Amino acid sequence: MAKKRISKVVKRIESVNGHRRTMFEMVCIRTPNEIGKVEDFFKEVNKVARLDDGTFYRLFVSATEAVNNAVVHGNKSDLHKKACVVCLLNADSVVVTVTDQGNGFDPASIPNPIDEQNLLKESGRGIFLIRSMMDRVEIRPSANGTTVEMMINLKRLR
């Protein structure tokens, strides 16, 4: 029998200023081996969001990349630290927030992966990929960790 990977998903439906929104929260991830939970989480989100395949792919790949960065680079795979995922589904957008408990970093210090000297490097493409696939990306580093907020504008898709 296949082992179920999904962590507990908390779903809340709220009304803010007369607009309905759905918030999904996932139990946090501590190791790279748990990254597969992200796919299961976003499949649960998509049961409500009903995104087309291309939009779901953008969301899933970007979120997976952000969680992997949070676990491996932010938390340094420390089992005592967590990377948490929240997805907020509005009528006009999908907003995903990934937060780690690392030491923060300067996003401007990340080398451009398409510069010639970086083309053959095995890492360094995650943030570039996220920025390429999402409509808006904000990276907020702090001494207590980094928050990456990514948004897909659903109005553009209609």
C-alpha positions, -999 to 999 in steps of 0.1 A, spaced: 0 0 0 13 35 -9 23 57 19 3 89 21 26 120 22 2 148 29 5 168 61 -25 181 77 -40 209 56 -60 236 74 -86 253 53 -104 284 64 -130 304 45 -132 340 54 -151 371 42 -131 403 41 -148 435 30 -176 415 14 -151 393 -6 -147 357 0 -112 342 3 -100 308 12 -68 302 32 -49 270 32 -21 262 57 1 232 56 20 216 85 56 227 81 84 208 63 117 201 80 137 180 55 142 178 18 126 143 19 93 160 28 92 182 -3 67 158 -19 41 171 5 40 204 -14 25 187 -44 -2 170 -23 -9 203 -6 -14 222 -39 -36 194 -52 -58 201 -22 -57 238 -30 -66 232 -66 -97 212 -57 -111 247 -47 -91 269 -71 -97 248 -103 -67 263 -120 -59 253 -156 -29 229 -160 -5 257 -170 -13 279 -141 -13 250 -116 22 241 -130 35 276 -124 21 276 -89 34 241 -80 69 246 -95 74 280 -79 61 269 -45 82 237 -45 113 257 -54 106 282 -26 101 254 -1 132 236 -12 152 268 -8 137 274 26 146 239 39 180 236 23 194 271 21 174 290 48 172 263 75 203 244 63 183 212 67 182 217 105 155 193 118 147 218 146 137 244 120 106 245 98 95 258 65 58 267 64 34 272 35 3 293 33 -19 298 2 -45 325 0 -71 321 -27 -90 352 -37 -113 358 -66 -85 377 -84 -53 360 -72 -35 331 -56 -9 342 -31 16 317 -17 38 325 13 68 303 23 86 311 55 118 296 69 136 300 102 170 307 89 193 337 92 179 356 62 199 366 31 203 395 7 184 386 -25 206 411 -44 236 389 -36 222 360 -57 242 358 -89 223 359 -122 221 323 -134 221 333 -170 253 352 -169 279 332 -188 301 324 -158 271 309 -140 256 288 -168 272 255 -158 267 259 -121 245 232 -105 225 256 -83 214 292 -82 183 291 -105 155 288 -79 148 324 -73 152 332 -111 127 304 -119 102 317 -93 105 352 -106 100 340 -142 69 320 -134 50 342 -110 33 376 -116 47 391 -84 75 379 -60 85 396 -28 114 384 -7 115 397 29 147 386 47 151 391 85 173 379 113 146 353 121 142 339 86 130 347 52 95 350 38 89 346 1 55 358 -11 45 348 -47 13 358 -65 -5 347 -96 -29 373 -110 -61 354 -119 -76 384 -137 -49 381 -164 -61 346 -171 -97 355 -179 
